[in-house]
Amino acid sequence: MPAPTALPAMPVDVVSDVVCPWCYIGKRRLERALATTPDLPVVVRWRAYFLNPWVPRAGISRTEYLTTKFGSVDRYMANVPRIAAAAADEGLRYDAEAIARQPNTIDCHRLIRWADAAAGPDGAARMKQRLMDLYFAEGADLTRRDVLAEAAASVGLDRDAVAARLATDADEAAVTEEAEAAQRAGVQGVPCFVLGGVLAISGAQSPDYLAEALSRAHVAFRDKLATGEIADPTARPY
């Protein structure tokens, strides 16, 4: 008797941006949820989103950004202790005072895409984490391509090759299309976790909540595969 065909891994599409503090926290919470559900076959796919598409490619000062988006620096900073505490609970550091410049993130998403091409989802996850750590914990200027090339090298990519590629428009259109597709699909807040194309979870939910949602989504994903409602589980769900 032939062995049963293994079900494909359920895709977990994480729509997020590297300068979103709740995406920073949500990534760690998802990782904790996955650690408690090791028997669920999943593949995490990091999807581009532009939290601030109006920020120019050269970036702007953090003061200008906070004033434009929140009305004043003080208004935003009043919320920082709560966010920093949530980050600390996940073993992360959020040093809002260290951030001096607000970047446009298209180059960051290009790096994540290239890391995925080179080393798969784990490589993309490492790249995303490094960029978030640089921004939130170290106050690095992610508009600087030397900073980005060094970040790429830290996760195993070739620094010089990445620097050369950043100087071109490689994958700018693909990243932009992916980010805009999420908005067209109705994603208005991030992080957004799309589980198997059958369930969407918005916000940096608790690991327990995410673990329960993963298990519930996997049942629906498996059933839809069996009935043919999901023909291609590798397709982007939006």
Summary of the structure (lengths in Angstrom):
residues: 238
radius of gyration: 18.4
end to end distance: 38.7
largest distance: 68.8
contacts: 737
relative contact order: 0.19
helix: 53%
strand: 11%
